[in-house]
Amino acid sequence: MLQSAFQRYLDTVEGICETRDWSAFADMFTEDATYSEHVYGDFDGREEIRPWIVKTMTSFPGSEMIGFPPAWFVFDPPTNRVICDVRNIMRDPGDGSVHEASNITILTFDDDGNLIREEDIYNPQKFADMTREWCRVADQHGTLSEVGKRMLAALGG
């Protein structure tokens, strides 16, 4: 059950990366699920998760992320958890280079394979450093948006 639930999660996220329909991400969670995000806080219930994820992933720099494949994952059947290292990959800034930062994600499923909790653990400074470098490269290649230029200036670019 755990393997198939995790594969369903991965397939859904991959599809969302293609459609950019981040509302569908919230649909993976049960109505009373929790999402713990160490910078943004805790979200209780699918309908509290939805506006946060849509805003986060459709605003810079989330809007520039194109994929979230796991670098590795571990199944913990006694707790119905999957612990994984998620790669947050930015789009090509114009020179073919790869820019990414990772986070540890803990997914908890109920006995029927429904997602009831997600927790993301990461170093915000590593994400800021990666975003700054990506912005620099994108700016050099003329692919950085105006929002990105403002972010680069704010990050000391």
DRENBAKE-608528 format. One record per residue (C-alpha): residue number from 1; x, y negated, z negated; residue in three letters. Coordinates in pm, whole numbers, m for minus. Layout:
BEGIN
<r><i>NUM</i><c1>X</c1><c2>Y</c2><c3>Z</c3><aa>ALA</aa></r>
...
//
This chain:
BEGIN
<r><i>1</i><c1>0</c1><c2>0</c2><c3>0</c3><aa>MET</aa></r>
<r><i>2</i><c1>273</c1><c2>m249</c2><c3>m96</c3><aa>LEU</aa></r>
<r><i>3</i><c1>465</c1><c2>m204</c2><c3>228</c3><aa>GLN</aa></r>
<r><i>4</i><c1>156</c1><c2>m254</c2><c3>443</c3><aa>SER</aa></r>
<r><i>5</i><c1>45</c1><c2>m558</c2><c3>238</c3><aa>ALA</aa></r>
<r><i>6</i><c1>389</c1><c2>m716</c2><c3>281</c3><aa>PHE</aa></r>
<r><i>7</i><c1>393</c1><c2>m640</c2><c3>653</c3><aa>GLN</aa></r>
<r><i>8</i><c1>50</c1><c2>m802</c2><c3>687</c3><aa>ARG</aa></r>
<r><i>9</i><c1>190</c1><c2>m1109</c2><c3>507</c3><aa>TYR</aa></r>
<r><i>10</i><c1>492</c1><c2>m1124</c2><c3>741</c3><aa>LEU</aa></r>
<r><i>11</i><c1>278</c1><c2>m1079</c2><c3>1052</c3><aa>ASP</aa></r>
<r><i>12</i><c1>40</c1><c2>m1353</c2><c3>941</c3><aa>THR</aa></r>
<r><i>13</i><c1>322</c1><c2>m1599</c2><c3>869</c3><aa>VAL</aa></r>
<r><i>14</i><c1>478</c1><c2>m1520</c2><c3>1207</c3><aa>GLU</aa></r>
<r><i>15</i><c1>146</c1><c2>m1591</c2><c3>1378</c3><aa>GLY</aa></r>
<r><i>16</i><c1>106</c1><c2>m1916</c2><c3>1185</c3><aa>ILE</aa></r>
<r><i>17</i><c1>450</c1><c2>m2025</c2><c3>1304</c3><aa>CYS</aa></r>
<r><i>18</i><c1>322</c1><c2>m1986</c2><c3>1660</c3><aa>GLU</aa></r>
<r><i>19</i><c1>m18</c1><c2>m2153</c2><c3>1611</c3><aa>THR</aa></r>
<r><i>20</i><c1>86</c1><c2>m2405</c2><c3>1340</c3><aa>ARG</aa></r>
<r><i>21</i><c1>m251</c1><c2>m2333</c2><c3>1169</c3><aa>ASP</aa></r>
<r><i>22</i><c1>m131</c1><c2>m2358</c2><c3>810</c3><aa>TRP</aa></r>
<r><i>23</i><c1>m486</c1><c2>m2336</c2><c3>678</c3><aa>SER</aa></r>
<r><i>24</i><c1>m465</c1><c2>m1967</c2><c3>770</c3><aa>ALA</aa></r>
<r><i>25</i><c1>m182</c1><c2>m1930</c2><c3>521</c3><aa>PHE</aa></r>
<r><i>26</i><c1>m421</c1><c2>m2009</c2><c3>236</c3><aa>ALA</aa></r>
<r><i>27</i><c1>m662</c1><c2>m1747</c2><c3>372</c3><aa>ASP</aa></r>
<r><i>28</i><c1>m412</c1><c2>m1475</c2><c3>280</c3><aa>MET</aa></r>
<r><i>29</i><c1>m475</c1><c2>m1543</c2><c3>m90</c3><aa>PHE</aa></r>
<r><i>30</i><c1>m762</c1><c2>m1425</c2><c3>m306</c3><aa>THR</aa></r>
<r><i>31</i><c1>m1003</c1><c2>m1696</c2><c3>m418</c3><aa>GLU</aa></r>
<r><i>32</i><c1>m848</c1><c2>m1702</c2><c3>m767</c3><aa>ASP</aa></r>
<r><i>33</i><c1>m484</c1><c2>m1665</c2><c3>m663</c3><aa>ALA</aa></r>
<r><i>34</i><c1>m203</c1><c2>m1876</c2><c3>m802</c3><aa>THR</aa></r>
<r><i>35</i><c1>89</c1><c2>m2035</c2><c3>m620</c3><aa>TYR</aa></r>
<r><i>36</i><c1>386</c1><c2>m2149</c2><c3>m823</c3><aa>SER</aa></r>
<r><i>37</i><c1>616</c1><c2>m2391</c2><c3>m646</c3><aa>GLU</aa></r>
<r><i>38</i><c1>898</c1><c2>m2515</c2><c3>m865</c3><aa>HIS</aa></r>
<r><i>39</i><c1>908</c1><c2>m2866</c2><c3>m719</c3><aa>VAL</aa></r>
<r><i>40</i><c1>543</c1><c2>m2932</c2><c3>m632</c3><aa>TYR</aa></r>
<r><i>41</i><c1>388</c1><c2>m2749</c2><c3>m926</c3><aa>GLY</aa></r>
<r><i>42</i><c1>128</c1><c2>m2477</c2><c3>m968</c3><aa>ASP</aa></r>
<r><i>43</i><c1>m183</c1><c2>m2438</c2><c3>m756</c3><aa>PHE</aa></r>
<r><i>44</i><c1>m483</c1><c2>m2245</c2><c3>m883</c3><aa>ASP</aa></r>
<r><i>45</i><c1>m711</c1><c2>m2084</c2><c3>m629</c3><aa>GLY</aa></r>
<r><i>46</i><c1>m712</c1><c2>m2059</c2><c3>m252</c3><aa>ARG</aa></r>
<r><i>47</i><c1>m885</c1><c2>m2395</c2><c3>m208</c3><aa>GLU</aa></r>
<r><i>48</i><c1>m619</c1><c2>m2572</c2><c3>m414</c3><aa>GLU</aa></r>
<r><i>49</i><c1>m341</c1><c2>m2396</c2><c3>m220</c3><aa>ILE</aa></r>
<r><i>50</i><c1>m490</c1><c2>m2487</c2><c3>120</c3><aa>ARG</aa></r>
<r><i>51</i><c1>m455</c1><c2>m2870</c2><c3>124</c3><aa>PRO</aa></r>
<r><i>52</i><c1>m108</c1><c2>m2852</c2><c3>m30</c3><aa>TRP</aa></r>
<r><i>53</i><c1>31</c1><c2>m2601</c2><c3>222</c3><aa>ILE</aa></r>
<r><i>54</i><c1>m130</c1><c2>m2778</c2><c3>519</c3><aa>VAL</aa></r>
<r><i>55</i><c1>13</c1><c2>m3116</c2><c3>414</c3><aa>LYS</aa></r>
<r><i>56</i><c1>355</c1><c2>m2973</c2><c3>330</c3><aa>THR</aa></r>
<r><i>57</i><c1>397</c1><c2>m2776</c2><c3>650</c3><aa>MET</aa></r>
<r><i>58</i><c1>256</c1><c2>m3039</c2><c3>886</c3><aa>THR</aa></r>
<r><i>59</i><c1>467</c1><c2>m3321</c2><c3>738</c3><aa>SER</aa></r>
<r><i>60</i><c1>839</c1><c2>m3374</c2><c3>788</c3><aa>PHE</aa></r>
<r><i>61</i><c1>1055</c1><c2>m3170</c2><c3>727</c3><aa>PRO</aa></r>
<r><i>62</i><c1>815</c1><c2>m2874</c2><c3>701</c3><aa>GLY</aa></r>
<r><i>63</i><c1>680</c1><c2>m2963</c2><c3>1044</c3><aa>SER</aa></r>
<r><i>64</i><c1>1026</c1><c2>m2893</c2><c3>1191</c3><aa>GLU</aa></r>
<r><i>65</i><c1>1050</c1><c2>m2542</c2><c3>1045</c3><aa>MET</aa></r>
<r><i>66</i><c1>989</c1><c2>m2269</c2><c3>1301</c3><aa>ILE</aa></r>
<r><i>67</i><c1>1033</c1><c2>m1943</c2><c3>1113</c3><aa>GLY</aa></r>
<r><i>68</i><c1>1041</c1><c2>m1782</c2><c3>773</c3><aa>PHE</aa></r>
<r><i>69</i><c1>1183</c1><c2>m1430</c2><c3>816</c3><aa>PRO</aa></r>
<r><i>70</i><c1>1309</c1><c2>m1251</c2><c3>507</c3><aa>PRO</aa></r>
<r><i>71</i><c1>1685</c1><c2>m1194</c2><c3>486</c3><aa>ALA</aa></r>
<r><i>72</i><c1>1614</c1><c2>m907</c2><c3>246</c3><aa>TRP</aa></r>
<r><i>73</i><c1>1330</c1><c2>m776</c2><c3>33</c3><aa>PHE</aa></r>
<r><i>74</i><c1>1273</c1><c2>m534</c2><c3>m253</c3><aa>VAL</aa></r>
<r><i>75</i><c1>952</c1><c2>m351</c2><c3>m338</c3><aa>PHE</aa></r>
<r><i>76</i><c1>858</c1><c2>m315</c2><c3>m704</c3><aa>ASP</aa></r>
<r><i>77</i><c1>558</c1><c2>m78</c2><c3>m698</c3><aa>PRO</aa></r>
<r><i>78</i><c1>494</c1><c2>m71</c2><c3>m1076</c3><aa>PRO</aa></r>
<r><i>79</i><c1>418</c1><c2>m446</c2><c3>m1067</c3><aa>THR</aa></r>
<r><i>80</i><c1>278</c1><c2>m462</c2><c3>m709</c3><aa>ASN</aa></r>
<r><i>81</i><c1>548</c1><c2>m718</c2><c3>m630</c3><aa>ARG</aa></r>
<r><i>82</i><c1>774</c1><c2>m787</c2><c3>m338</c3><aa>VAL</aa></r>
<r><i>83</i><c1>1079</c1><c2>m1000</c2><c3>m407</c3><aa>ILE</aa></r>
<r><i>84</i><c1>1239</c1><c2>m1147</c2><c3>m97</c3><aa>CYS</aa></r>
<r><i>85</i><c1>1492</c1><c2>m1400</c2><c3>24</c3><aa>ASP</aa></r>
<r><i>86</i><c1>1304</c1><c2>m1614</c2><c3>276</c3><aa>VAL</aa></r>
<r><i>87</i><c1>1497</c1><c2>m1798</c2><c3>545</c3><aa>ARG</aa></r>
<r><i>88</i><c1>1345</c1><c2>m2140</c2><c3>621</c3><aa>ASN</aa></r>
<r><i>89</i><c1>1469</c1><c2>m2205</c2><c3>975</c3><aa>ILE</aa></r>
<r><i>90</i><c1>1457</c1><c2>m2547</c2><c3>1142</c3><aa>MET</aa></r>
<r><i>91</i><c1>1397</c1><c2>m2588</c2><c3>1515</c3><aa>ARG</aa></r>
<r><i>92</i><c1>1699</c1><c2>m2627</c2><c3>1742</c3><aa>ASP</aa></r>
<r><i>93</i><c1>1815</c1><c2>m2987</c2><c3>1694</c3><aa>PRO</aa></r>
<r><i>94</i><c1>1943</c1><c2>m2999</c2><c3>2051</c3><aa>GLY</aa></r>
<r><i>95</i><c1>2276</c1><c2>m2823</c2><c3>2046</c3><aa>ASP</aa></r>
<r><i>96</i><c1>2172</c1><c2>m2464</c2><c3>1976</c3><aa>GLY</aa></r>
<r><i>97</i><c1>2291</c1><c2>m2474</c2><c3>1614</c3><aa>SER</aa></r>
<r><i>98</i><c1>2096</c1><c2>m2296</c2><c3>1341</c3><aa>VAL</aa></r>
<r><i>99</i><c1>2002</c1><c2>m2488</c2><c3>1026</c3><aa>HIS</aa></r>
<r><i>100</i><c1>1831</c1><c2>m2311</c2><c3>739</c3><aa>GLU</aa></r>
<r><i>101</i><c1>1796</c1><c2>m2290</c2><c3>364</c3><aa>ALA</aa></r>
<r><i>102</i><c1>1653</c1><c2>m2001</c2><c3>171</c3><aa>SER</aa></r>
<r><i>103</i><c1>1432</c1><c2>m1943</c2><c3>m126</c3><aa>ASN</aa></r>
<r><i>104</i><c1>1350</c1><c2>m1644</c2><c3>m340</c3><aa>ILE</aa></r>
<r><i>105</i><c1>982</c1><c2>m1561</c2><c3>m311</c3><aa>THR</aa></r>
<r><i>106</i><c1>795</c1><c2>m1328</c2><c3>m543</c3><aa>ILE</aa></r>
<r><i>107</i><c1>470</c1><c2>m1199</c2><c3>m395</c3><aa>LEU</aa></r>
<r><i>108</i><c1>221</c1><c2>m1019</c2><c3>m619</c3><aa>THR</aa></r>
<r><i>109</i><c1>m59</c1><c2>m810</c2><c3>m474</c3><aa>PHE</aa></r>
<r><i>110</i><c1>m358</c1><c2>m651</c2><c3>m642</c3><aa>ASP</aa></r>
<r><i>111</i><c1>m420</c1><c2>m275</c2><c3>m620</c3><aa>ASP</aa></r>
<r><i>112</i><c1>m605</c1><c2>m321</c2><c3>m289</c3><aa>ASP</aa></r>
<r><i>113</i><c1>m317</c1><c2>m510</c2><c3>m125</c3><aa>GLY</aa></r>
<r><i>114</i><c1>m467</c1><c2>m859</c2><c3>m161</c3><aa>ASN</aa></r>
<r><i>115</i><c1>m226</c1><c2>m1144</c2><c3>m234</c3><aa>LEU</aa></r>
<r><i>116</i><c1>m293</c1><c2>m1280</c2><c3>m583</c3><aa>ILE</aa></r>
<r><i>117</i><c1>25</c1><c2>m1478</c2><c3>m656</c3><aa>ARG</aa></r>
<r><i>118</i><c1>322</c1><c2>m1634</c2><c3>m484</c3><aa>GLU</aa></r>
<r><i>119</i><c1>617</c1><c2>m1797</c2><c3>m655</c3><aa>GLU</aa></r>
<r><i>120</i><c1>894</c1><c2>m1979</c2><c3>m468</c3><aa>ASP</aa></r>
<r><i>121</i><c1>1228</c1><c2>m2039</c2><c3>m636</c3><aa>ILE</aa></r>
<r><i>122</i><c1>1497</c1><c2>m2249</c2><c3>m472</c3><aa>TYR</aa></r>
<r><i>123</i><c1>1752</c1><c2>m2525</c2><c3>m508</c3><aa>ASN</aa></r>
<r><i>124</i><c1>1599</c1><c2>m2852</c2><c3>m380</c3><aa>PRO</aa></r>
<r><i>125</i><c1>1946</c1><c2>m3002</c2><c3>m330</c3><aa>GLN</aa></r>
<r><i>126</i><c1>2037</c1><c2>m2726</c2><c3>m83</c3><aa>LYS</aa></r>
<r><i>127</i><c1>1720</c1><c2>m2803</c2><c3>114</c3><aa>PHE</aa></r>
<r><i>128</i><c1>1800</c1><c2>m3177</c2><c3>109</c3><aa>ALA</aa></r>
<r><i>129</i><c1>2157</c1><c2>m3113</c2><c3>226</c3><aa>ASP</aa></r>
<r><i>130</i><c1>2040</c1><c2>m2883</c2><c3>505</c3><aa>MET</aa></r>
<r><i>131</i><c1>1773</c1><c2>m3133</c2><c3>613</c3><aa>THR</aa></r>
<r><i>132</i><c1>2026</c1><c2>m3418</c2><c3>615</c3><aa>ARG</aa></r>
<r><i>133</i><c1>2267</c1><c2>m3222</c2><c3>833</c3><aa>GLU</aa></r>
<r><i>134</i><c1>1988</c1><c2>m3109</c2><c3>1067</c3><aa>TRP</aa></r>
<r><i>135</i><c1>1872</c1><c2>m3473</c2><c3>1098</c3><aa>CYS</aa></r>
<r><i>136</i><c1>2225</c1><c2>m3587</c2><c3>1182</c3><aa>ARG</aa></r>
<r><i>137</i><c1>2257</c1><c2>m3331</c2><c3>1459</c3><aa>VAL</aa></r>
<r><i>138</i><c1>1907</c1><c2>m3396</c2><c3>1593</c3><aa>ALA</aa></r>
<r><i>139</i><c1>1975</c1><c2>m3771</c2><c3>1591</c3><aa>ASP</aa></r>
<r><i>140</i><c1>2299</c1><c2>m3719</c2><c3>1785</c3><aa>GLN</aa></r>
<r><i>141</i><c1>2104</c1><c2>m3525</c2><c3>2048</c3><aa>HIS</aa></r>
<r><i>142</i><c1>1809</c1><c2>m3764</c2><c3>2067</c3><aa>GLY</aa></r>
<r><i>143</i><c1>1558</c1><c2>m3513</c2><c3>1928</c3><aa>THR</aa></r>
<r><i>144</i><c1>1495</c1><c2>m3672</c2><c3>1587</c3><aa>LEU</aa></r>
<r><i>145</i><c1>1151</c1><c2>m3824</c2><c3>1534</c3><aa>SER</aa></r>
<r><i>146</i><c1>1098</c1><c2>m4165</c2><c3>1376</c3><aa>GLU</aa></r>
<r><i>147</i><c1>989</c1><c2>m3993</c2><c3>1055</c3><aa>VAL</aa></r>
<r><i>148</i><c1>1311</c1><c2>m3792</c2><c3>1067</c3><aa>GLY</aa></r>
<r><i>149</i><c1>1515</c1><c2>m4109</c2><c3>1113</c3><aa>LYS</aa></r>
<r><i>150</i><c1>1353</c1><c2>m4259</c2><c3>804</c3><aa>ARG</aa></r>
<r><i>151</i><c1>1423</c1><c2>m3937</c2><c3>614</c3><aa>MET</aa></r>
<r><i>152</i><c1>1786</c1><c2>m3940</c2><c3>729</c3><aa>LEU</aa></r>
<r><i>153</i><c1>1825</c1><c2>m4296</c2><c3>604</c3><aa>ALA</aa></r>
<r><i>154</i><c1>1662</c1><c2>m4202</c2><c3>271</c3><aa>ALA</aa></r>
<r><i>155</i><c1>1893</c1><c2>m3901</c2><c3>235</c3><aa>LEU</aa></r>
<r><i>156</i><c1>2198</c1><c2>m4119</c2><c3>287</c3><aa>GLY</aa></r>
<r><i>157</i><c1>2258</c1><c2>m4003</c2><c3>642</c3><aa>GLY</aa></r>
//
